[in-house]
Amino acid sequence: MAVIADPDGADASDSALRPVATRGRPEPSIKTLLVAAIPAIVIGLLIRAWVVRSPLLAMNSDEALTGLQTWEVLDGRFRLIVAGNDYGATTETYLFAPILAIWSGVWPLRVMSVLLSAVGLMPCIDWPPHSWAG
């Protein structure tokens, strides 16, 4: 029974009121949707790689401060908060230290930021989907 009555008296069982997916067209599977999304993901990654390597994307202050504090960690000066602020943890600084000990420059800072964002995103999505587990 409908909570709000339809003034025309149409019943919710009418085929015109049913969602499009239930009118006989099969719903696409998760695998089909993922295969369809692969070109967009690849193109997005290629564009991001191009922008990161081009002069279009200058280093921002967050990346610079993280890099400077990472060099301080490598020199033996350890901080608990971001320099110049009364807040903000320096977790990234300690995670970047082994990477900047091997490679220097802007590239490791940007790659590690993307990787940390991806790791932080993983609990937010259901990976792998339960439908694939079987």
ChimeraX attribute file (.defattr): number of C-alpha atoms within 10 A of each C-alpha:
attribute: neighborCount
match mode: 1-to-1
recipient: residues
	/A:1	6
	/A:2	7
	/A:3	5
	/A:4	6
	/A:5	10
	/A:6	10
	/A:7	6
	/A:8	6
	/A:9	7
	/A:10	11
	/A:11	13
	/A:12	12
	/A:13	8
	/A:14	8
	/A:15	11
	/A:16	11
	/A:17	10
	/A:18	11
	/A:19	8
	/A:20	11
	/A:21	10
	/A:22	10
	/A:23	10
	/A:24	7
	/A:25	8
	/A:26	8
	/A:27	10
	/A:28	9
	/A:29	9
	/A:30	12
	/A:31	11
	/A:32	10
	/A:33	10
	/A:34	11
	/A:35	10
	/A:36	11
	/A:37	11
	/A:38	11
	/A:39	11
	/A:40	11
	/A:41	12
	/A:42	11
	/A:43	11
	/A:44	12
	/A:45	12
	/A:46	12
	/A:47	11
	/A:48	12
	/A:49	12
	/A:50	13
	/A:51	13
	/A:52	17
	/A:53	12
	/A:54	10
	/A:55	9
	/A:56	9
	/A:57	10
	/A:58	12
	/A:59	14
	/A:60	8
	/A:61	9
	/A:62	10
	/A:63	15
	/A:64	13
	/A:65	15
	/A:66	21
	/A:67	22
	/A:68	14
	/A:69	23
	/A:70	27
	/A:71	19
	/A:72	15
	/A:73	17
	/A:74	17
	/A:75	9
	/A:76	9
	/A:77	10
	/A:78	14
	/A:79	16
	/A:80	11
	/A:81	13
	/A:82	17
	/A:83	15
	/A:84	7
	/A:85	8
	/A:86	8
	/A:87	10
	/A:88	10
	/A:89	13
	/A:90	17
	/A:91	13
	/A:92	16
	/A:93	25
	/A:94	17
	/A:95	13
	/A:96	21
	/A:97	19
	/A:98	13
	/A:99	14
	/A:100	19
	/A:101	11
	/A:102	8
	/A:103	12
	/A:104	12
	/A:105	9
	/A:106	16
	/A:107	14
	/A:108	16
	/A:109	23
	/A:110	14
	/A:111	13
	/A:112	15
	/A:113	15
	/A:114	12
	/A:115	12
	/A:116	13
	/A:117	11
	/A:118	11
	/A:119	11
	/A:120	10
	/A:121	10
	/A:122	11
	/A:123	9
	/A:124	8
	/A:125	8
	/A:126	8
	/A:127	10
	/A:128	9
	/A:129	10
	/A:130	8
	/A:131	9
	/A:132	9
	/A:133	7
	/A:134	5
